Amino acid sequence: MKPIISFPMLGDLSINPPNSFEVFGFSIYWYGVIIAAGFLLAVLYCMHRCGEFGLNSDNVLDTLIVGTPLAIIGARLYYVVFYFDLYRDNLWEIFAIRDGGLAIYGGIIGAIIGLLIVSHWRRFSAFAMLDLGCFGMLIGQFVGRWGNFINREAYGAETEIFCRMGLTDPVTGNTIYVHPTFLYESLWNFLGFVLLHIFSKKFERRFDGQFFLMYVAWYGFGRMLIEGLRTDSLYIPGTAIRVSQLLGALSCAAAVIAFVIMWKRSDEKKLWKNRSAE
């Protein structure tokens, strides 16, 4: 039985959401429903704004058709590699993604591989698509983290902070209070989306890939901080180094350096949307 969830800052409110519901005898998992909802919102947003980046709906759909399965495969493989002991005795469990176990960094790597394939095939700018796609990534991430809430996973260490989350064992009645790190990351990504959306409407891009680098810096910095609070982190084998925290710090630093270099070399005439219109 899953723990009962409560938030002391909301008073006596407690909830015990089920992991799934049934439709015509089939179990539908909320984790998958939430991920799908985030994906759909991301697609609708990107389809709405694709013209601003010199792209069209076909470019977006082609990228999704190839990139989505590769993103899922990448996210699962990344997780399995670092938690292989969980699957060593039952390899079929590797395919049970409806129970959770997807790593965002692996998903991003898989999606970028798909994008590179499609952009070369369809002859459009991969960097322009990355600028558009990072909005979708932020939407998917801030919505998708609520799947972790349903699964009672991706939470942090015990704490007495005001926004702590209570997890009560329904059998023993014992309660522990933890950092709701899924909530921290969801809010961080939501704020990043809002700020980047406003920035994109008020200021013109200077180079293709600009928004993507801003996204990487923002997400990497937030993940570096939040990951340090979690208790279920993936570690580099044989070390006490958290993989996501290290990658967050390195990706943030690399994105900032790349941004400064590209900004100095930028020329708006070289933007894909300007070149494709000629």
Salt bridges, closest charged atoms under 4 A:
GLU52 OE1 - ARG49 NH2 2.77
GLU52 OE2 - LYS201 NZ 3.35
ASP62 OD2 - ARG122 NE 3.01
ASP85 OD1 - ARG88 NH2 2.53
ASP131 OD2 - ARG205 NH1 2.74
GLU160 OE1 - ARG164 NE 3.78
GLU185 OE2 - ARG145 NH2 3.20
GLU185 OE1 - ARG223 NE 3.81
GLU204 OE2 - LYS273 NZ 3.05
ASP208 OD1 - ARG205 NH1 2.86
ASP208 OD2 - ARG275 NH2 3.98
GLU227 OE1 - ARG223 NE 2.81
GLU227 OE1 - ARG230 NH1 3.73
ASP232 OD1 - ARG230 NE 2.87
